[in-house]
Amino acid sequence: MERDLVEYIAKSLVDDPAGVSVNVIEGEKSTILELRVASEDIGKVIGKHGRIAKAIRTVLSAAATKDSKRVHLEILD
């Protein structure tokens, strides 16, 4: 569910939705989501001073709380 949420948000923000990919790394107590976008769209996902990235992480955290999980989002180059 979290993977689909991050992918949907990222594809809505960028100019090249085909360049968006989300990799899931499951752990015992937490999940790491690795978000990759095209190099020209990285600024659109991060935003000024990281505001958009922080907002995505906040929404993701709220969605994961329902399942009592911890989810971390990493935006990769």
Buried (B, 14 or more C-beta within 10 A) or exposed (E): EBBEBBBEBBBEBBEEBEBBEBEEEEEEEEBBBBBBBBEEBBEBBBBEEEEBBEEBBEBBBEBBEEEEBEBBBEBEE
